[in-house]
């Protein structure tokens, strides 16, 4: 029973995957900002990335049941992956809160 409760490897992996998705989008956006004429396109691409993450959250929730421990592990993995890859503290916290609310 405890093994199932504390088994958060799927949640950690999912958090890592979602962070990687945002990190890749951020890297692409930084390259495009040097060439881009409009910040609106960047905002639309960011919204599209969040929409993709929402779809993946829905798929993940169908296959995996998240308890409070696994949600904490998911959020922690996600947040620190963003911080380790250059996201500002405030942005990482805002995105982590958004992710955890969507995982609800």
N, C-alpha and C positions, 0 to 999 in steps of 0.2 A: 504494500500500500504506500509506504513512504517513498519507495523507489519511483512509483508513478507520480507522486506529488512533487518530488524534487527533480524529476526528469525533465529538464528544460532545454535539452539540446536542440530540439526542433525549433523552439522559440528563439534561441540564440542564433541559430543558423538563419532563420527568417529575418531577424533584426539586422544581421550582417548583410544579407542580400538586399534589403531595402535601403540600407545606408550606402551600399555600393552603387545602387541605382541613382541615388541623389548625388553621390560623389562624382560619378561619371557625367551626369547632367551638368554639374557645377563646372567641371573641367572643360567640357564642350562650350559652355556658356562664356567662360572666360576667354576662350580662343575666339569666339564669335564676337564678343564685345569689342575686341580690337578692330574688327572689320565692320561690325554692324552699324547701321544708321539709326536704328530705333530700339528703344528699351522695351517697347510694347511686345515685340516678338519674343523677347526673352521671358517676359511675364507669361505669355501664352504657352511657351515651352515648359515653364515651371509648373503651370497649372495642369498641363498634359501629363507631366511626370507624376504629380500628386494624384491625378485620376488613375493612372496606371497602378500606383501603389495601393489605392483604395480597392481596385479590382483584385489585386493579389491578396490583400487582407481578407476580402470576402472568401476567396478560394482557400486561404490558409485556415480560416475559422471553421470551414466545413469539415476539414480533415483533422483539426487539432483543437482540443479544448484547453483554453488558457485559464490557469488559476492565478492567484495573486503573485505567487513566486515566479511562475513562468513569464507573466507580464513584466515583472520587475527585471528579470534577466533579459527579456527582449528589449525593453527600453534602455537598459544600461549598455547592452552591446551596440545598439543603434546610436545612442548619444556619443559614446566614446569613440566609435568609428568615425563619426562626423568631426568630432573635435581633433582627432588624430590626423585628419586630412584637411585641416585648415579652415573649418567652419568657425565662425565666431560663437562664443559661449551662449549669447542670447538667441542666436538663430538655431543652434543645436537644441537648446532647451525648448524653444517654441515648436520645432519640428517633432521632437520627442513627445511632447505633450499631445500634439495633434495625432501622432501615430497611435499612442496609447488610448486616446479617446475613440479613435476609429476601431481599435481592437476590442474595445469595451466589452 
